[in-house]
């Protein structure tokens, strides 16, 4: 193994990794926010809205992310949507992740005891207050492991962004291996970077779960 080539391409790989983290973080947060809105709209919206949202969920979950990204980036100009590579990648991750997050939130809301919601309504709580103080906190505790797990899955989906020339880690690793023909070193770096990112997310998720659970116990 030639570690000298890693030193030569180190700054390029670090910039690529920073872009990967940025795209993953923004795409995950936006996808999570959109997924939460979809889950709430499905719970409180009318039947036509629920049908539309369910169709959106099924279409996005039933098609590969690569196809969605191609349609968005290369097909978008046909309808006047012209995006640079990074904004297109962020929008693509947001759209791709939102149905999965919506289903995770929906499952978390279902796990909230109905009695607690009815008790809150019985003492005169308005529905927005019930959502903020009962549904969201308790639903989040149930949904958090699945949220963390899918967030980890999204880290690996960021490699697809290289197809539309987003300069993330996979793009830089491909450039390095093409220029140097050092495929082993390039892919080893790719694996190590993603392993470190996944490990950090897992640890953060476990810590957040402990803090939320402790906070709810103290409130009770």
N, C-alpha and C positions, 0 to 999 in steps of 0.2 A: 504493500500500500504506500502511496506517495502522499504524505501529509503536507508536503510543500505546496501542493496545488490548493489545499484547503486554506493555507495561509494567504495565498495569492487571491483567492476568490472569497475570503472571509467577509470583507466589508459588503460585497454584493449579496452574499447569502444572508447576512444580518439585516440588510435593507429589505430583502425579500421576506424574511421572517416577520419583520415589523409590519409589512403590508399584509401578510397573512393574518396576524393577530388583529390588526385594525379592521380588516374586512369581516373576520369572524365575529369580533365583538359588536360592531355596528349592525351587521346582518342579524345576529342573534337577538340583540336588544330590540331592534325594530320588528323582527319576526315574532318575538314574544309579546310585544305590545299589541301588534295586529291580531295575533292569536287570542289574546285576552279579550279584545273587543269583539272578535267573532264569537267566542264562547259566551260572552254576556248577551250578545244580540240573539244567539240561538236560544238562550234561556228565557229572555224576556221579550223577544220580538214576536211578531205575528207569523202565521203559518207561511205566507208567501216568502217572507224574508228568510225564514228557516230553510225553505226549499232551495232558495238561491244560494245561501251560504253552504248548504250541504253539497250542492252541485259543484261549487267552487272547491270545496275540500276534496271531493272525489276526483275531480279532474287533475288537480295539482298532485295529489298523492298517487294517482294512477299513471303519471307520465314521468320519465327520467329527468333529473335536474339538467343534464346536458342538453336535452331537447328544449326545455324551457329557456335555457340561457341562449341557445342559438336563435330561437324565435324572438326573444326580447332584443337581442343585440343586432341581429342581422335583419329581422323582420320588422323591428320597430320603426325604422325610417319610412317604411311603406305607409304607415299611418301617421307620420309626422313626429314620431318619438325617436329623437336622435340623442343618444347618450354616449359619453366616453366610456372606456373600458371599466374603470373603477366604479363610477356611479351605476353602470349596468350590472356589474357584479354584485354590488350592495343591494340593488333592487331585486335582483334574481334570488339572492339568499333570503331576503325578506319574504318574498312571495313563496318560495319553496318551503321555508320553515313554518310559516304562519298556520297552515292547516294542521300540522303535527302538534304545534303548541296549543292550538285551539282544542284539539281532542284531549290533550293532556289536562288542560284547565277544566274542560267539561267533566272529565273523569274525577278530578279533584273536587269539583262542586258537588258531584253526585255523592261523594263520600261524606259530605257534611251532614250531620244528623238533622233530619227534618224538624225534630222537636225544638232544637235550639233556634232555628229560623222562625218557627211559629211562636215561640216564647218571646222573641224580640219584637215581632209584630204585635203580639198581644199587649205588650207594655207601651205601645204607641210609637215604636221606632219607624221612621220613614224608610222606604225601600232603599234609597241610596245609602242610608246609615247602616241598614242591615247588610248591604253588600260590602261596605267598607269595614265594618267591625266584626261581622260574623262570617259571611261567605268567603271573602278573600283570604283572611288570615288562616282559617281552618282548612280551606281548600288548598292553599299554598303548601301547608304542611304535608298533605297527602300527595300533592303533585310534585313536590320538590325533587325527589330522586329521579323521576322520569324527565323532569325539565333539565336536570344536570346531564342525564344520559343522552338526551337528544342534542344538547349543546355540544357534547363531545363528538357526536356523529357529524354535526355541522363543521367542526374543525377539519374533518377529512374531506368534506365536500368542497372546501375552498380550493383544493388542487384543481378542480374543474375550471376555475376562473382563468387558469393559464391558457385555456383554449381561445379566449377572447383577448388575449395579450395583457391581462392584469399582471403587473410585475411582482407577483407574490412568490413564495418560496419555491413552489414546483417549477414556475417559469424560470427562475434563476438557476435552479439545479439542472434543468434541461439545457439551459445555455452553457453552464459549466461543463456538463458531460459531453455536449456536442463539440465544444472548442478544444477539450483536452483528451477526450476518449477515456476518461477515468470514471467509468460508470459505477464501479463498486463504491468508491469514496463518495461520489455524489449522492447515491441512494442511501448510504449509511448516514450521511449528514441529514438527509430528509427524514429518515426514520427517527433519529435522535431528537431533532427539533420537535417533531410531532409528539413523540413520547413525553418530552418535557412539558409541552403545552397541555396534553391530556392529563398528566399527573397533577399539574397545578390546578386545573379546573376541578378534578376529582377532590383534591384536598380542600379547595375553597367551598365546594358543594357540601362536603361533610361538616365543615365548620359552620357554614350558614344554617344547615339543618339543626345542629345542636343549639345554636343561638336562638333560632325561631322557636324551637320546642321549649327551651328554657324560659323564654319571654312569655309564651302562652301559659305555661305552668304557673309562673309568678302572677299573671293576671287573674288566673282562677283562684 
